[in-house]
Amino acid sequence: MPDLTYDPASHYDRVTAAWQWIMGDDLHYGVFERPDQPLAGATARLTDLMMEGARLAPGLEVLDVGCGTGGPACHLARLGARVTGISTSEQGIAQATARAEVPGATQPGACTFVVADALDTGFDDSRFDLVWVLESSHLIRDRPGLISECARVLRPGGRFVLCDIILCRAMVLDEVRRLRQPLEVLRWAFGDARMEALATYVELAQDAGIEVDQVIDLTTETRPTLDHWVDNAQRHRDRVLPVLGDQGLAQFIEACGLLAGFWDDGTLGYGLLAGTYSS
């Protein structure tokens, strides 16, 4: 297994072309009404839930932190928002920019994508009406710094919405040692992630001046995502292999199984929170 010395940007530069076949264009989990629901509909449902928490309205200035390849950002723009997406992945930003520039995809200038650090975005204070953080926080170790920066760029009364994989129970040291190899597989497949409890996210948001008014545990509803990813990886094997290689594809499928096990035993899950910046 390769040594993971790369950062999140290089990780996503490496896997994005394969993940679009496996996860769909939006590159995120889905919220399923039933396990056999199509993945695209389930990922759209997650985006809808975030929009509900965000109280999205036409004309809002939105910062999309960790914008991936721009799918959700372009969707927000089609609904009338003006979106700035940031990522440390140059490949992701290039793909997002190309997506936004397709004729008819969005209104001209409605989406802008730039390479920037979520901990130091470079934007002015009180620049945005909404900060949107979709499945990027688990790769940013400085969670207080991330949420503080999100609050800094929000206007008073602006909305903050975040969803991500969450830690549902703490692992004891002996368990971590026993699972060292499986955890390395997860790290190779999905990046150098560290999960946080949903309650911790709420506390950090409140400490940053965000009055949290919505907290949703989506663990059960997101669980089928992992089975769909495995099915897609196998179905699109010929397209994924040139990117991941035989070993990488096998490790991705193994990693999905490991995540499913952590979902099923109550270690990991998925959550969403939203609130209003008040100070």
C-alpha positions in Angstrom: 0.0 0.0 0.0 1.4 3.4 -0.9 2.6 5.7 1.8 0.1 8.5 2.4 2.2 11.6 2.4 -0.1 13.6 0.1 -2.6 16.2 1.2 -6.3 16.3 0.5 -5.7 18.2 -2.7 -3.4 15.6 -4.2 -5.7 12.8 -3.0 -8.7 14.2 -4.8 -6.6 15.1 -7.9 -5.7 11.4 -8.0 -9.2 9.9 -7.5 -11.7 12.4 -9.0 -11.9 10.9 -12.5 -12.7 7.5 -11.0 -15.1 8.7 -8.3 -17.3 10.4 -10.8 -18.2 7.0 -12.2 -18.6 5.5 -8.8 -20.3 8.2 -6.8 -21.9 10.3 -9.5 -21.2 13.9 -10.6 -21.9 15.3 -7.2 -19.3 13.1 -5.4 -21.2 12.8 -2.1 -23.4 10.5 0.0 -27.1 10.1 -0.7 -30.2 10.2 1.6 -32.3 7.1 0.7 -36.0 6.6 1.2 -35.4 2.9 0.3 -32.1 1.0 -0.3 -32.9 0.3 -4.0 -33.5 4.0 -4.8 -31.2 5.3 -7.6 -28.1 6.9 -6.2 -28.6 10.1 -8.2 -32.0 10.7 -6.6 -30.6 10.1 -3.2 -27.6 12.5 -3.6 -30.1 15.1 -4.9 -32.1 14.6 -1.7 -29.1 15.3 0.4 -28.5 18.5 -1.5 -32.2 19.4 -1.0 -31.9 18.9 2.7 -28.9 21.2 2.8 -30.8 23.8 0.9 -33.7 23.6 3.3 -31.2 24.1 6.2 -29.6 26.9 4.3 -32.9 28.7 3.6 -31.7 29.2 0.1 -33.2 32.1 -1.8 -32.4 33.8 -5.1 -29.7 36.5 -4.9 -27.8 35.1 -2.0 -24.0 35.2 -2.0 -22.8 31.7 -1.2 -19.4 30.3 -0.3 -19.1 26.5 -1.1 -16.2 25.2 1.0 -14.7 22.1 -0.6 -16.7 22.4 -3.8 -15.5 19.3 -5.5 -16.2 19.3 -9.2 -18.9 21.9 -8.8 -22.1 19.9 -9.1 -24.0 21.3 -6.0 -22.6 24.8 -6.6 -24.0 24.9 -10.1 -27.3 23.6 -8.8 -27.5 26.5 -6.3 -26.6 28.9 -9.1 -29.4 27.6 -11.3 -31.8 28.4 -8.4 -30.6 32.1 -8.4 -27.7 32.1 -5.9 -24.3 33.6 -6.8 -21.8 30.9 -5.7 -18.0 31.0 -5.1 -16.6 27.5 -4.7 -13.2 26.9 -3.2 -11.0 23.8 -3.0 -7.3 23.0 -2.6 -7.6 20.6 -5.6 -6.6 22.3 -8.8 -8.1 19.5 -10.9 -11.4 19.8 -9.1 -11.5 23.6 -9.6 -10.7 23.1 -13.3 -13.5 20.6 -13.7 -15.9 22.8 -11.7 -15.1 25.9 -13.9 -15.6 23.9 -17.1 -18.9 22.6 -15.8 -20.1 26.2 -15.0 -19.1 27.4 -18.4 -21.2 25.0 -20.4 -23.8 27.0 -22.2 -27.0 27.0 -20.3 -25.5 25.4 -17.2 -25.7 28.6 -15.1 -26.2 32.3 -15.7 -22.9 33.9 -16.8 -20.9 34.8 -13.7 -23.2 33.0 -11.3 -20.5 30.5 -10.3 -16.8 31.2 -9.7 -14.3 28.6 -8.6 -10.9 29.3 -7.1 -8.1 27.4 -5.4 -8.2 28.5 -1.8 -7.6 27.1 1.7 -10.7 26.7 3.9 -8.7 27.8 6.9 -7.6 31.1 5.3 -9.9 31.8 2.4 -8.7 35.4 1.7 -12.2 36.8 1.5 -13.2 39.9 3.4 -15.1 39.8 6.6 -18.9 39.5 6.2 -18.6 38.7 2.5 -21.3 36.0 2.2 -24.9 35.3 3.0 -24.4 31.6 3.2 -21.5 29.2 3.9 -22.0 25.7 2.6 -19.7 22.9 3.8 -20.5 19.6 2.1 -18.4 16.6 3.1 -15.1 18.5 3.3 -14.7 19.1 7.1 -13.6 15.5 7.8 -10.4 16.2 5.9 -9.6 19.4 7.7 -7.9 18.7 11.1 -8.4 22.2 12.5 -12.1 22.1 13.0 -12.3 25.2 15.2 -10.2 27.1 12.6 -12.5 25.9 9.8 -15.8 26.9 11.5 -14.2 30.2 12.8 -13.2 31.1 9.2 -16.7 30.2 8.0 -18.2 32.5 10.6 -15.8 35.3 9.8 -16.9 35.6 6.2 -20.6 35.4 7.0 -22.7 38.5 7.3 -24.7 38.9 10.5 -27.9 36.9 10.0 -26.2 34.7 7.4 -26.6 31.0 7.3 -24.1 28.2 7.9 -24.9 24.6 6.8 -22.6 21.6 7.1 -23.0 17.9 6.6 -20.5 15.2 6.8 -19.5 11.7 8.2 -19.7 11.8 12.0 -18.2 9.9 14.9 -21.0 8.1 16.8 -18.8 6.4 19.4 -15.2 6.8 20.5 -12.7 4.1 19.7 -10.5 2.9 22.6 -6.8 2.7 22.0 -6.6 -1.1 21.8 -9.4 -1.1 19.2 -7.4 1.5 17.1 -4.3 -0.7 17.3 -6.3 -3.8 16.3 -7.8 -2.0 13.4 -4.6 -0.4 12.2 -4.5 -2.2 8.8 -8.2 -1.6 8.0 -7.8 2.0 9.0 -4.9 2.3 6.6 -7.1 0.9 3.8 -9.7 3.6 4.6 -7.0 6.3 4.6 -5.6 5.2 1.3 -9.1 5.0 -0.4 -10.8 8.1 1.1 -8.0 10.4 2.3 -6.5 11.2 5.7 -9.8 11.8 7.4 -10.7 12.3 11.1 -14.3 12.2 12.1 -16.0 14.4 14.7 -19.1 13.9 16.8 -22.2 15.8 15.6 -22.4 17.4 19.1 -18.9 18.6 18.7 -19.7 20.4 15.5 -22.7 22.0 17.2 -20.5 23.2 20.0 -17.8 24.6 17.7 -20.5 26.4 15.7 -22.0 28.0 18.7 -18.6 29.0 20.0 -18.1 30.8 16.7 -21.3 32.8 17.1 -23.6 30.5 15.0 -26.9 29.8 16.6 -27.6 26.2 15.6 -31.3 25.6 14.9 -31.2 22.4 12.9 -29.4 19.1 13.8 -30.3 15.9 11.8 -28.8 12.5 12.2 -28.9 10.9 8.7 -26.9 7.7 9.6 -29.7 5.2 8.6 -30.6 7.1 5.5 -27.1 7.4 4.1 -26.0 3.7 4.8 -27.2 2.4 1.3 -24.7 4.8 -0.3 -21.9 2.4 0.3 -23.5 -0.5 -1.4 -24.3 1.6 -4.4 -20.6 2.7 -4.6 -19.5 -0.9 -4.6 -22.0 -1.8 -7.3 -20.9 1.2 -9.5 -17.2 0.4 -9.0 -17.8 -3.1 -10.3 -20.1 -2.0 -13.1 -17.7 0.6 -14.3 -14.6 -1.4 -13.7 -13.1 -0.7 -17.2 -13.4 3.0 -16.7 -12.1 3.1 -13.1 -9.1 0.7 -13.5 -7.0 3.2 -15.6 -7.2 5.6 -12.7 -7.1 3.5 -9.6 -5.4 0.3 -10.9 -6.2 -3.2 -9.8 -5.0 -2.8 -6.3 -6.6 0.6 -5.9 -10.0 -0.6 -7.1 -9.8 -3.6 -4.8 -8.9 -1.4 -1.9 -11.7 1.1 -2.6 -14.2 -1.8 -2.6 -12.7 -3.1 0.7 -12.8 0.4 2.2 -16.6 0.7 1.4 -17.1 -2.6 3.2 -15.1 -1.3 6.2 -17.2 1.9 6.3 -20.4 -0.2 6.1 -19.2 -2.2 9.1 -18.5 1.0 11.0 -22.0 2.3 10.1 -23.6 -1.0 11.2 -21.7 -1.3 14.5 -22.5 2.3 15.5 -19.0 3.8 15.1 -19.6 6.1 12.2 -22.7 7.8 10.8 -23.7 11.0 9.0 -25.1 14.3 10.2 -26.3 17.7 9.1 -26.4 21.0 11.1 -27.5 24.5 10.2 -27.7 27.8 12.0 -27.6 31.6 11.8 -24.5 33.7 12.4 -25.4 36.3 15.0 -22.2 38.0 16.0 
